Amino acid sequence: MLFNSLSKIQKKLVVHLRQRRLQMNLTQEGLAERSGVPLPTLRKFEQKGVISLESFLKILSVIGGLEEVVDVLKPKEQSFKSIDDVLKSEEKPIKKRGSRK
């Protein structure tokens, strides 16, 4: 499924965000104040890697990286090899929901 386990990815995110915070010469208290994330929440995140998406995004908005995260999650654009590919893509309706499984 994944090359890295989810817990390893969480740890990497914590390490990278902590390093960014320290590069900006911010204390946990300073980052909590600037981001609006409660200090206990920020401490728990740096210790255990657990945080809500909203708080994570608030932290990114202060230390940078929010736009990069948004860009990474954009759907990939189709690349066409021929005019037939273009015509076929126009025939298919754009999906707005996933299928049930």
N, C-alpha and C positions, 0 to 999 in steps of 0.2 A: 504494500500500500504506500507507505511513506518511507523515504530513505532515512529520515530521522524520526525518532519517536516524538510525540507531541510534548512530552516533558523536556526533552532535550531542546526543542525549539523554544519552549517557554523560558528555559534557563538562558539560552542565547539572547533572547529578547531582553531579559532582565539585565544581563551583562552589558549589552550594547547601550541600553537606555541609561544605565548607571554611569557608564563611561562618558556618554554625551553630557549628562548632568554635571559630572565632575569637570569635564573640559570647559563647561560654561561657568565653572567656579560657583555652582549653586549647591547649597545644602538641601537636605530633604525638606526642611522647613521652608526654605525659599521657593523651591519648586512647588510645594503644596500651596503656598500662598499665591504664587503667580498663576497656577493652573486651576485653582479652585477645587482641587482634589484634597480631601481631608488627609492630614498627616498620617493617622493610623492606617489609612488605605494605601498610601504611598509606601509606608514601611512594610506592610504586609506584602505588597507587590514585589518590593526589592528582596524580601526574604523568601517568599514562597512562589512568586510568579502568578499570583491570583489577583485578578482585577476585572472590573466591568469594562465593557467596550467603551462606554461613554467616558469613563475615567482615563482609559488608555489613550483615547483620542485627545482628551484635554491635555494630557502630558505631552503628547506629540506636538500639539499646537504651540507649546512653549519651547521645547528643546529641538524642534524641527523634525521633519520626516512625514508630516501629515499628508502633504501633496504627493509624495512618493508612494505612500500606501494606497492612496486613492488611484493613482495612475497604474499601479501594479494590478489592481483589481478590475480595471476596465476590460470589457470583453474584447477579444482579439478581432481585428478587422479581417474580413475574408480577402484572400488574395485569389485573383482570377487568372487562369491560364489561357482562357480563350473566350470568345464572345458567347459560345454555348454555355459556359459556366455562368456568365452574367445573366443570360436569359433564364437559366434554370433557377438561379437565386431569386429572381423577380417573381417566379411562379410560386415559390414557397412562402407562406405567410410567416411573419416574424413571431416567434414563440414568446408568449407572455407568462406562461405557466409551465411547470414541469409536469411530466406524466406520473400517474400514480403507480406505485410499485409495492 
